[in-house]
């Protein structure tokens, strides 16, 4: 929240609460994916020390152009991810189903590949809904 409220590079989001939330979830997900290597859902102080998270925090604190801090915080990176997710989510329910993913690239992915993605190889997805859909947090990982 502090970053969204105080960073000059994100001032344009001040009247767009929906995108503020999506940006925040994306940043948090990217941090957890990179820092929490064991995927426990908790970041330890040891993981923080071994990561580049503190240097990324320092960089985003010093840099007025949020897009120059490409590690975790770039709004341009968020927007590319969001647009790609939106393209895949054909029914606009913020979930990517097997059927959605099979349509990707003019049906360029085989059923086997899509099944492998949904079977969570090589990294387990930590959140699936009752329809076995990937929600946007998993897409961003």
Secondary structure by P-SEA (a helix, b strand, c coil): ccccccccccccccccaaaaaaaaaaaaaaaaacccccccccccaaaaaacaaaaaaaaaacccccccccccccaaaaaaaaaaaaaacccccccccaaaaaacccccccaaaaaaaaacccccccccccccccccccccc
